[in-house]
Amino acid sequence: MHEATISRVLSRQDALEELAQKYGTPLLVIDHETIRDNFRAFRRLLPRVKPYFAIKANPEEAIARTLLYEGAGFDIASLEEFNILRRVIPGTDQEQRAFIDANVVFANTIKSFKALDAMQAYNVPMTFDNAAELDKIAARCRHVPLILRLEVPNDAAIVELSSKFGARYDDCPALLEHADMLGLKVVGVSFHVGSQCEKPGAFKTAFQRARKLFDDAIATGHGFSVLDIGGGYPAPYDESVAPMEAFSKRINDLIDEYFPSNDVQIIAEPGRFLVATAATAVATVIGKSVRHGRPYYYIDDGVYHTFSGFIYDHIQYHFKAFKDGKTTPSTVAGPTCDALDTIVKDDPLPDLEVGDLVYSENTGAYTNASASFFNGFPPAKIVHINQ
């Protein structure tokens, strides 16, 4: 669902209440003005890095369309994410193909046969980290440029990825030799420090290893031209999160130190940073109780729905009320028949009644993307504003 520009005369709370009254709850309101602001901030803070939006963070086609017109590239991990792009990129088949080849990276090191078959008509770079994947690519998409994903420490991230993805540095020479034997062209290196990285310094080891791999390739007659520095750029879920300015300063310094030449194209895969702050979830209190001496509110959204990031993504969300009053540490739980469906246990909230509305900010990343119909409760309606 799409709304026209929200008037600045309305307060944020008034606008959310009006939308909740119009569409009902649970409701997820996605503000495209914030998405544009975040994208432009990323470009400003990291001027040598081209951002490729990680569609997995929020696969809404309207978001992809907004970022397309902002000049973003796109990181896809599946055939369906690729199809999202095909639905939003305008132009003829030839124009679409030209855009996709120049602005998309298939950044899943494990790809299905069906996805590889669909990519045969394109020249989209693909990541890999194992010999079996090289064999698959050689059999179906041997013409595409390849990017070797390097394993790097993920100790500073809320969501670690290195236990599943990335080749050990010591294994890289054999992988490059195998690619050579198959007649495949490896054009660069990628890494990922883990999602919602908490320390800017985490990028240092990754840059060092990538530089060493570039140098190794030069020494063996291979030339790399692409460095993909992945994602990990954090969303400000609370005051403890380091600002993006701290990350960008560190990354810019590392680029200057290890990759000063403009001959290397540097790309990144921001997802959470671009969309997390762009959405606000609105829910209705559908039940209340006192449990263990604490107010306990049941709402019509939960961890199997918009707040799935609490389970899958280890993110602690917070709630605010639309009414004033003395606050008490309170528990907020979802509607399902599962005690796991408890979102927060000590948010300060005023005394709420059944039928009151609450809202939670910073719910644009890895929320609706992993929502389900568990227990018969449907995911939140999604409304896009300021497109």
N, C-alpha and C positions, 0 to 999 in steps of 0.2 A: 504494500500500500504506500502511496506517495502523498505527501502534503506539500503545499506551497510554502514559500519562505515564511518562517515564524517571525512575527513582528517583534522588534526590539522593545516595543512598549510593554509587552507581556513579560513578567518575570519568568525565570526558568521554571519555577514551581507551578505558576499559573498555566504555562504552556503544557507542562506534563499532565497536569490535572485535566485540562481541556481534552487532550488527546486520549487520556484514559476514559473519560466520559464518552467520547465519541466512538472509540473502538473496543472498549472493555479491556479487562486484564485477564491473564498476564500480557504485558505489552513491552516490547523492546523498541525504543526510539533511537534511530541512527541519524546523527547530524552530519551531513556531508560538508558543511562549512568547517567543522573540526577536522575532518579527514583531509581536506585541502590544506588547512593550516599546518597539520602535522607533516604532510608530504613536503610542503615548501620549507618547513623548518629543517627536515632531514637534508634536503638539497643544499640549504644554506650552510648547515653545520658541517657537512661532509662534501665539499665541492668537487672532489675528484672521484666520488663514488656515485655510480648510477644505481638508484633503488629499483629492485625487482620485487614487487609486492608478493608476499607469500599468501596465495589465495586461501590456503588451509586455515588461516587465522579467522577469516570470515568470508564464506563463499557467496555472499549476496551479489547477484549480477549488477545491481545498482552501484555497489562499491567499486567493482571492477571498471564500470563505465566511467565513474568519476575520476578514478586514478588514470585511466586511459587518456582522458582529455587533459590531465595534468602532466602527461609525459612519462608516466611510469613504465617500467618493464614488468614482467610477471614471472614468478617462480611457480611452476606447477609440479604436482607430485602424483597425478593420476590422469587417466583419460577423461574422467568427468570434469576435472578442473580445466583441462584443455578445451573441452566442449563449452564450458562457461565463456571462455575467451572468444571462441568462434561465434557465440551468440551475440556478443557485445561489440566486436570489432566491425566497423562499417566498411563498405566498399565491395568491390568485386572479389571473386575467389583469388585472383592474382594479387590484388592489393592486400587482402587478408594474409596471404602466404608471405608476402614481402615483409609485412609488419611482424608476423609471428617469428620468422627466421631471424629478424634483427633485434627482437625485444622479449624473447621468451627463453627461459632455461628450464629443462626438465630435471629438477634437483632432487629426485628420489633415486637412490643408488640401486633400488630393486624395482624393476618395471615389469608389468605383466606382458605376456605375449600380445594380447589384444591391443595394449597401448603402443607397443613397438610397431605393430602392423599399421596402426592408424597414423603413426608419425613418419611413415616411409616417404610421403609426399613432401615432407618439410626438411629443413636443415637446422633443426633446433639443437643446441648444445645439450648434452646429457651428462650427468655425473655417474661415476662408478667407483667401487672400492674393492672389487673382487674379480677373479678370473672368470668365474661362471657368468657374470653379467657381461663381460667382454665377449664371451662366446655367443650369448643371446643377441647382443647388438650386432656382431659381425654377421650373424645369420639373417637379420631382418633390417637393420638400419646402418649398414657399414659406412655410409657416406657422411654421417653426422659428426660434427666435432665433439670431442669428449673432454671432460674435466675430471681429474682425479681428486676424489674427496679424501682429505687427510685427517686422521684421528688426532684430536688435540684435547688437552684437559678441559673438563666441564665442571670443575670443582666449585666455581663461583656462580653457577646457574641454579635456579629453582628447579628447572626441568632439564636433566642431563640427557644427552643424546649419544655420547661417544661409546657407550656400551653396546650400541646397536649399529652405529654407522661410522665410517671412516677407516681407511687403511693405515696400519702401523707404518711409521716412516721406514723401518727396516724392510717392509714388504713391498715398498713402492718400486724399487728397481726391477723386481721380477714382474710386477704388473705392467710397467712400461714396456718391458721386453716382450711380454705376451701380446700387448696391443700392437707393437711393431710387427710381430710375427703374423698377426691377423690382418695387417694392412690398415689398421685403424689410426686415426689422427688424434692425438691428445694435445689439446691447445692450452691447457691451464690447470690450475689447482684451486680447490675450494676447501673451506673448513667451517666449522660452526662451534662457537664457544658454549652453546647451550641456551635454552630459551629463558627469558627474563634473567639475564646475567646481572649480578649484583655488584661486580667490581670491574671498573675500567681496565685495571691491570691484567685481566684475564686474557686480553688480546695479545699480549707481548709474546708469549710462547708460541702462539699460533702463527704470528707473523714471522718469527724466527724460523720455525720449521718450514713454512711455505717458501721463504727466501732460500733456504738450503736446498729444497727440492727444485726450485727454479735453477739454481746454480748447478746442481747435479745434472739437470737436463741439458743445460748448455754444454757441460763437459762431455756429454755423450752424444752430442750432435743434434739434440732436440731443442726446439725453441718454443717456450711458452709465451702466450700473449694475454692471458686472462687470469685474474685473481678474483675469486669469489669469496668474500669475507663473511658470508652467511648472515645469520640473524643474531638474536640475543639482546637487541636494544630494548631497554626496559620501559614498561608503562608505570606511571606514578600511582600505584595502588595505595600507597601511604607515604608518610614523610621520610621513612627510612630508605627509600629508593633513591639512588644517586641520579642526579639530573642528566639528561642527554648531553648537555654541554660538557660534562666531565668525560663522558665516553667519547664524544667527538674530538675533544682536544687530544686525548690519548691516541685515538686511532689516526688522526691527522699527523701526529708526531711519528707514529710507527710507519705510516705510508712514506713520509719524508725520509725516514732512516733506512727503510728496507726496499722501497719501491719508488725511488725518486723520479724515474723516467716515465714520461707520458706514453712510452711505447707499450706499457702494460695497461690494459683496460681493467679497471677495478669496479666490481659490481657487489651488491649486497642484497640480502633477502629479508628486509624488514616486514613484519606482519603485525605483531602486537603493538609496536610503537605507533603505527599509522592508524589503527582502528580501535584500540582498547578504550581510549578516552572519548571516542565519538558516540558511544551508546550509553543509554540509561535505561535500566529495567524498572518498570512500574508494576506493582503487585497489590492485591487486595488482601487484607486480613480476613481469613475465612473461619478462624477459630481462635480462642484464647483460653489460657489456663494459668495456674500457678503450679510449677513443678520444682521440688527441692528448694522452695522459698524464693523462686525467681519467676518474673513474668515470662510466659511462654506463648509466642504468637505463631499461628499456622497461617501461611500465605499460599496463594494459588500458583506459585512458581517454586522451583527447588533445584536440587543438585542433579536430578535426572533431566533437567530442562535448561533454562538460561544459566543456572549456576553450576553447570556440569564442570566448569573449570576448577571448582573446589576439589573435585575428585581427580579429574584427569590432569589438571594443570597446577595443582597445589597452590591455588590463589585464594587468599582470604578476602572475601567481599565484605562490604559494610552497608548498613541501612540507615536511611534518614526518614523522618516522618514529615507529613505536610502540616502537622499541627504543632503548636508550641506547648510547653509545660515542663514541669520538673521531670528530669530523666532518671531512669533506673537501669542498671545492667540487665539486658533482656536477651532471651533466646529467640531466634527466628528459624522456623523449620518449614519444609516444603509440604505438599499435600499428600504424598504417597504413603503407603503402608510399610515404610521402612525407616527405622531409627537412624540409618545412615543419612537420611534426607534431612539433615540439620545443617543449616548454613552458617549461622553464627551463634555464639553462646553468651556473649557479654557486650553487645552493642548498647550504648546509652540511648534509650528511647522513652518518650513520654508515655503515659497511660493510653493505650490504644483500645479501640472498640472494634468489634466485628463490623466489617464494612469500610473501615478506614483504609486509606492508601499509604503505602510506603514506597520508597524508591532506592535504587542502588546505582551509583555512578561507575564509570570505567568498566562497563560490561560489553564491550564491543569485540573482544578477541577471545577465541576458543570458548564461546558460550553457546549461541545458537548453532555454531558449527558442529557441536557434538550433542545437541539436545535430542531427546527421544520421546516416544509416546508411552513410556513405561507406566504401568498401572492404569492405562487408559486416559492419562492426562496429556493433552496435546501441548506442543511447544508454544511459546509466546507468539502472539501476532507481532509482525515487524512493520514499523512505519518509518519511512525515510523522509527527512525534512531537509530543507535548504539545499536541494539538488541544483 
